[in-house]
Amino acid sequence: MGKIIDGKAMSTLVKDEVRAEVEAIRAAGGRIPCLCVIIVGENPASQVYVRNKVKAAAYTGIESRLIELPADTTEETLLGHIRALNADPAVDGVLVQLPLPEQIDQEKVLDAIDPAKDVDGFHPSNVAGLWIGKDCTVPCTPAGILRLIDSTGVALKGKQAVVVGRSNIVGKPVAKLLLDRHATVTIAHSRTADLGAVTRQADVLVVAAGRAGLVTGDMVKPGAVVIDVGMNRNADGKLCGDVDFASAEPVAAWITPVPGGVGPMTIAMLMQNTLRCYRRRAGR
Ligand code: NAD
């Protein structure tokens, strides 16, 4: 039977670490770290994510500012907000909630955020930094996944790791982080010929495909660590992952549930990234 990796408990631990650091800054009379979140339009899922980010900031003591813009906001208006926040010395983190309405070029927007305030780690200079091994901001979900794997006590060095999915925000960066820990990494994707044959090699399996139930128990190596990044809605509207939990859990040694696995970690790591940007900007 797989042991459950409790992402909710782990995320509380990370947020408490951040909270203690913010408290120490406050006690020393320092400026409080500040995260600014911009949301454009009324995508209901985005609104939930943004609310949770603001809530997590309040929990940790990080100051947050929320800029809500209408769906018909022009690219130039949004870029104007980003420029103002880049120039504001009191702001440490700038996050633009994705996706953006179609009149706005997402790439241009991400490029416009000051890399020193890029708490999502999506700016090209942070992406490059990750791949060439420079000290940089690591995207929140991949960073959270590594923290969850570490919480199992399973060492990655020399292990076979398989990542299903090759997106810029999850698949590719998590593969690089696993590589940095000396795992032998395979990236599988939608054109992989025999997915099960690949995933069955994995001592550590990270699934980020956005396909409900894509990985079933027979595709999991006995004793594997299974991290399910997927967030899908099933026919009843219930949140579910990419891994069929019922069949995978008896095979795995460790497994994340959905909800309560990777999701809460993403937000906790955002708080950690905000604090990190603050410290770097403050030269501490
Ligand atoms: P994406 O759509 O950008 O990429 C999906 C990847 O999966 C692609 O590279 C594709 O090649 C691969 N894929 C699709 N179908 C496949 C198949 N049948 N077999 C093998 N590979 C397949 O998605 P993303 O942004 O990386 O997100 C992936 C999932 O993770 C989504 O469900 C998303 O909601 C979720 N997610 C969760 C969090 C979190 O905090 N929990 C954060 C980001 C993404």
Residues whose N, C-alpha, C, O or C-beta is under 5 A from the ligand:
A	BS01	NAD	T141 V164 G165 R166 S167 V170 G171 A188 H189 S190 A208 A209 G210 R211 V229 G230 M231 N232 V262 G263 T266
